[in-house]
C-alpha cells in the first residue's frame, strides 16, 4: 500500500490526504508526510492538514533539507482508507455513523490531493 507513485522533491510533488469519521470526531491524515490530526470539524481539519503539510515543505525548502523528508509515508492502514474511498464505501460508512453525521450539515469522508510546484 505504501507504493510511491510520485517522489516528492523541493521543486514539485503531491500531498495526499484522507479524512474519515471515527466516533464523534474526524481523523485526518496527510499520507505523504505521516501527519495525523483530529477534529470535530472535517472542513477545518483538512485546512489544518494542508497548512501543516505546506509548512513542512516550506521548512524543507528554506533549510535545503533532504527530499526524503517530503516522502515519509503514513502506515498501511491509512493508505487502505485512502484507496477505499468511493461512493459505495462512503454510503456504507455513513450508515454506520448515522447518528453522529445526521447532526452535521454534510456527511464527510473524503480524499484529496494537493499538487505543488515552485
ROBA-842195 format. One record per residue (C-alpha): residue number from 1; residue in three letters; chain; x, y, z. Coordinates in Angstrom, 2 decimals. Layout:
REM residues N
<r resi="NUM" resn="ALA" chain="A" east="X" north="Y" up="Z"/>
...
END
This chain:
REM residues 118
<r resi="1" resn="UNK" chain="A" east="0.00" north="0.00" up="0.00"/>
<r resi="2" resn="UNK" chain="A" east="2.89" north="2.39" up="0.55"/>
<r resi="3" resn="UNK" chain="A" east="3.63" north="2.48" up="-3.15"/>
<r resi="4" resn="UNK" chain="A" east="5.39" north="5.68" up="-4.01"/>
<r resi="5" resn="UNK" chain="A" east="3.50" north="6.98" up="-7.03"/>
<r resi="6" resn="UNK" chain="A" east="5.37" north="10.29" up="-7.02"/>
<r resi="7" resn="UNK" chain="A" east="8.73" north="11.01" up="-5.46"/>
<r resi="8" resn="UNK" chain="A" east="8.27" north="14.46" up="-3.97"/>
<r resi="9" resn="UNK" chain="A" east="11.08" north="16.96" up="-4.27"/>
<r resi="10" resn="UNK" chain="A" east="11.53" north="20.56" up="-3.22"/>
<r resi="11" resn="UNK" chain="A" east="10.60" north="21.50" up="-6.79"/>
<r resi="12" resn="UNK" chain="A" east="7.37" north="19.51" up="-7.26"/>
<r resi="13" resn="UNK" chain="A" east="5.20" north="16.85" up="-5.71"/>
<r resi="14" resn="UNK" chain="A" east="1.79" north="15.76" up="-4.47"/>
<r resi="15" resn="UNK" chain="A" east="0.46" north="15.64" up="-0.92"/>
<r resi="16" resn="UNK" chain="A" east="-2.33" north="13.10" up="-0.38"/>
<r resi="17" resn="UNK" chain="A" east="-4.91" north="13.49" up="2.38"/>
<r resi="18" resn="UNK" chain="A" east="-7.74" north="11.34" up="3.73"/>
<r resi="19" resn="UNK" chain="A" east="-10.38" north="12.35" up="6.27"/>
<r resi="20" resn="UNK" chain="A" east="-12.80" north="9.91" up="7.85"/>
<r resi="21" resn="UNK" chain="A" east="-15.19" north="9.76" up="10.80"/>
<r resi="22" resn="UNK" chain="A" east="-14.20" north="7.91" up="13.95"/>
<r resi="23" resn="UNK" chain="A" east="-16.63" north="8.08" up="16.82"/>
<r resi="24" resn="UNK" chain="A" east="-17.68" north="11.66" up="17.43"/>
<r resi="25" resn="UNK" chain="A" east="-14.62" north="13.14" up="15.73"/>
<r resi="26" resn="UNK" chain="A" east="-12.86" north="13.06" up="12.39"/>
<r resi="27" resn="UNK" chain="A" east="-9.37" north="11.79" up="11.73"/>
<r resi="28" resn="UNK" chain="A" east="-7.30" north="13.47" up="9.03"/>
<r resi="29" resn="UNK" chain="A" east="-4.05" north="12.16" up="7.62"/>
<r resi="30" resn="UNK" chain="A" east="-1.51" north="13.64" up="5.25"/>
<r resi="31" resn="UNK" chain="A" east="-0.43" north="10.30" up="3.86"/>
<r resi="32" resn="UNK" chain="A" east="2.66" north="11.68" up="2.17"/>
<r resi="33" resn="UNK" chain="A" east="4.18" north="13.13" up="5.34"/>
<r resi="34" resn="UNK" chain="A" east="2.58" north="10.93" up="8.04"/>
<r resi="35" resn="UNK" chain="A" east="0.86" north="13.88" up="9.72"/>
<r resi="36" resn="UNK" chain="A" east="-2.22" north="12.84" up="11.70"/>
<r resi="37" resn="UNK" chain="A" east="-4.73" north="15.21" up="13.30"/>
<r resi="38" resn="UNK" chain="A" east="-8.27" north="15.02" up="14.64"/>
<r resi="39" resn="UNK" chain="A" east="-11.13" north="17.47" up="14.95"/>
<r resi="40" resn="UNK" chain="A" east="-14.89" north="17.77" up="15.27"/>
<r resi="41" resn="UNK" chain="A" east="-14.95" north="19.86" up="12.08"/>
<r resi="42" resn="UNK" chain="A" east="-13.83" north="17.97" up="8.95"/>
<r resi="43" resn="UNK" chain="A" east="-13.50" north="21.10" up="6.82"/>
<r resi="44" resn="UNK" chain="A" east="-11.24" north="22.82" up="9.34"/>
<r resi="45" resn="UNK" chain="A" east="-9.32" north="19.57" up="9.75"/>
<r resi="46" resn="UNK" chain="A" east="-8.50" north="19.49" up="6.03"/>
<r resi="47" resn="UNK" chain="A" east="-7.33" north="23.11" up="6.15"/>
<r resi="48" resn="UNK" chain="A" east="-5.16" north="22.37" up="9.21"/>
<r resi="49" resn="UNK" chain="A" east="-3.59" north="19.37" up="7.47"/>
<r resi="50" resn="UNK" chain="A" east="-2.81" north="21.38" up="4.36"/>
<r resi="51" resn="UNK" chain="A" east="-1.29" north="24.14" up="6.47"/>
<r resi="52" resn="UNK" chain="A" east="0.91" north="21.60" up="8.29"/>
<r resi="53" resn="UNK" chain="A" east="1.98" north="19.91" up="5.04"/>
<r resi="54" resn="UNK" chain="A" east="2.83" north="23.12" up="3.24"/>
<r resi="55" resn="UNK" chain="A" east="4.56" north="24.45" up="6.36"/>
<r resi="56" resn="UNK" chain="A" east="6.70" north="21.31" up="6.37"/>
<r resi="57" resn="UNK" chain="A" east="7.50" north="21.85" up="2.68"/>
<r resi="58" resn="UNK" chain="A" east="8.47" north="25.47" up="3.39"/>
<r resi="59" resn="UNK" chain="A" east="10.95" north="24.43" up="6.09"/>
<r resi="60" resn="UNK" chain="A" east="12.48" north="21.71" up="3.87"/>
<r resi="61" resn="UNK" chain="A" east="12.94" north="24.27" up="1.10"/>
<r resi="62" resn="UNK" chain="A" east="14.21" north="27.07" up="3.35"/>
<r resi="63" resn="UNK" chain="A" east="16.75" north="24.88" up="5.14"/>
<r resi="64" resn="UNK" chain="A" east="17.59" north="22.93" up="1.95"/>
<r resi="65" resn="UNK" chain="A" east="16.89" north="19.64" up="3.72"/>
<r resi="66" resn="UNK" chain="A" east="16.83" north="16.20" up="2.09"/>
<r resi="67" resn="UNK" chain="A" east="13.89" north="15.46" up="-0.25"/>
<r resi="68" resn="UNK" chain="A" east="13.32" north="12.24" up="1.69"/>
<r resi="69" resn="UNK" chain="A" east="11.63" north="14.42" up="4.33"/>
<r resi="70" resn="UNK" chain="A" east="8.88" north="15.04" up="1.77"/>
<r resi="71" resn="UNK" chain="A" east="8.25" north="11.31" up="1.38"/>
<r resi="72" resn="UNK" chain="A" east="7.58" north="9.99" up="4.91"/>
<r resi="73" resn="UNK" chain="A" east="4.56" north="7.85" up="4.19"/>
<r resi="74" resn="UNK" chain="A" east="1.86" north="7.04" up="6.73"/>
<r resi="75" resn="UNK" chain="A" east="1.24" north="3.43" up="7.83"/>
<r resi="76" resn="UNK" chain="A" east="-0.61" north="1.00" up="5.56"/>
<r resi="77" resn="UNK" chain="A" east="-3.92" north="1.26" up="7.46"/>
<r resi="78" resn="UNK" chain="A" east="-4.33" north="4.91" up="6.40"/>
<r resi="79" resn="UNK" chain="A" east="-3.45" north="4.21" up="2.76"/>
<r resi="80" resn="UNK" chain="A" east="-6.11" north="1.49" up="2.74"/>
<r resi="81" resn="UNK" chain="A" east="-8.67" north="4.07" up="3.85"/>
<r resi="82" resn="UNK" chain="A" east="-7.48" north="6.43" up="1.11"/>
<r resi="83" resn="UNK" chain="A" east="-7.85" north="3.83" up="-1.62"/>
<r resi="84" resn="UNK" chain="A" east="-11.18" north="2.54" up="-0.31"/>
<r resi="85" resn="UNK" chain="A" east="-12.93" north="5.89" up="-0.59"/>
<r resi="86" resn="UNK" chain="A" east="-15.69" north="5.54" up="-3.17"/>
<r resi="87" resn="UNK" chain="A" east="-19.39" north="6.32" up="-3.33"/>
<r resi="88" resn="UNK" chain="A" east="-20.38" north="2.82" up="-2.24"/>
<r resi="89" resn="UNK" chain="A" east="-17.90" north="2.78" up="0.61"/>
<r resi="90" resn="UNK" chain="A" east="-18.97" north="6.25" up="1.69"/>
<r resi="91" resn="UNK" chain="A" east="-22.63" north="5.23" up="1.79"/>
<r resi="92" resn="UNK" chain="A" east="-21.80" north="2.22" up="3.98"/>
<r resi="93" resn="UNK" chain="A" east="-19.73" north="4.29" up="6.41"/>
<r resi="94" resn="UNK" chain="A" east="-22.41" north="6.96" up="6.60"/>
<r resi="95" resn="UNK" chain="A" east="-24.94" north="4.38" up="7.72"/>
<r resi="96" resn="UNK" chain="A" east="-22.55" north="3.10" up="10.40"/>
<r resi="97" resn="UNK" chain="A" east="-22.09" north="6.54" up="11.91"/>
<r resi="98" resn="UNK" chain="A" east="-25.53" north="7.90" up="11.01"/>
<r resi="99" resn="UNK" chain="A" east="-26.45" north="9.44" up="14.35"/>
<r resi="100" resn="UNK" chain="A" east="-23.28" north="11.46" up="14.53"/>
<r resi="101" resn="UNK" chain="A" east="-23.32" north="12.53" up="10.91"/>
<r resi="102" resn="UNK" chain="A" east="-27.00" north="13.50" up="10.93"/>
<r resi="103" resn="UNK" chain="A" east="-26.11" north="16.32" up="13.29"/>
<r resi="104" resn="UNK" chain="A" east="-23.63" north="17.74" up="10.79"/>
<r resi="105" resn="UNK" chain="A" east="-24.53" north="19.85" up="7.75"/>
<r resi="106" resn="UNK" chain="A" east="-22.96" north="17.36" up="5.34"/>
<r resi="107" resn="UNK" chain="A" east="-21.54" north="13.86" up="5.78"/>
<r resi="108" resn="UNK" chain="A" east="-17.80" north="13.75" up="5.26"/>
<r resi="109" resn="UNK" chain="A" east="-15.48" north="11.06" up="4.04"/>
<r resi="110" resn="UNK" chain="A" east="-13.02" north="12.28" up="1.51"/>
<r resi="111" resn="UNK" chain="A" east="-9.64" north="12.04" up="-0.04"/>
<r resi="112" resn="UNK" chain="A" east="-7.82" north="14.90" up="-1.65"/>
<r resi="113" resn="UNK" chain="A" east="-4.56" north="15.66" up="-3.38"/>
<r resi="114" resn="UNK" chain="A" east="-2.66" north="18.93" up="-3.34"/>
<r resi="115" resn="UNK" chain="A" east="-0.11" north="19.42" up="-6.11"/>
<r resi="116" resn="UNK" chain="A" east="2.72" north="21.89" up="-5.63"/>
<r resi="117" resn="UNK" chain="A" east="5.43" north="23.35" up="-7.85"/>
<r resi="118" resn="UNK" chain="A" east="7.98" north="26.03" up="-7.30"/>
END
